[in-house]
């Protein structure tokens, strides 16, 4: 899809803290962070071993 310009790559952020802030600010947004960075401000949807 990227080659046909019908999709965009995921947005990159500088740190896990930045990702958590982005997810908190916009409902419905999903981000990937290390489990150790997660706190009560965000909800875990999927945790992989």
C-alpha positions in Angstrom: 0.0 0.0 0.0 2.9 2.4 0.7 4.1 2.0 -2.9 0.7 3.0 -4.3 0.5 6.0 -1.9 -2.7 4.8 -0.4 -1.2 4.3 3.0 1.2 6.2 5.2 3.9 4.8 7.5 3.3 5.0 11.3 4.3 8.2 13.0 7.6 8.0 14.9 8.3 9.7 18.2 11.5 10.4 20.1 10.8 8.4 23.2 8.4 6.0 24.9 7.2 8.9 27.1 6.4 10.9 24.0 4.3 7.9 22.7 2.4 7.7 25.9 1.7 11.4 25.8 0.4 11.1 22.2 -1.8 8.1 23.0 -3.3 10.0 26.0 -4.0 13.2 24.0 -5.9 11.5 21.2 -8.6 8.9 22.0 -8.4 5.9 19.7 -4.7 6.2 19.0 -2.6 3.1 19.5 1.1 3.0 20.2 3.8 0.5 20.9 6.0 0.8 24.0 8.0 -1.5 26.3 5.8 -2.9 29.1 8.1 -1.3 31.7 7.1 2.1 30.4 3.3 1.6 30.9 1.6 3.1 33.8 -2.0 3.8 34.9 -2.4 6.7 32.3 -2.8 4.3 29.4 -4.5 0.9 28.8 -2.8 -2.2 27.6 -4.7 -3.8 24.6 -2.2 -6.6 23.9 0.8 -7.9 25.7 3.2 -10.3 23.9 5.7 -12.5 25.8 
